């Protein structure tokens, strides 16, 4: 019934997120690794990813957060209003 359809849609969404993450996570990690100690904007990251992988505009920010939670990259928000971040070494706890 309705519940089964909702579960199928959610499962499909999870599979799509995993597919996108698998495709763009290495690109995002390389972008951050190349900028340790430097600032970057979300629009710079989005443009970098978009030039290499077609994806939804909000995917890079979502995957970036997943990578940080997983300990693969580290960054701090320097200016939320300007979407400005600073890439940090992974061993620095924030």
Secondary structure, 3 states (H helix, E strand, C coil): CHHHHHHHHHHHHHHHHHHHHHHHHHHHHHHHHCCECCEEEHHHHHHHHHCCCCCCCCHHHHHHHHHHHCCCCEEEEEECCCCEEEEECCCCCC
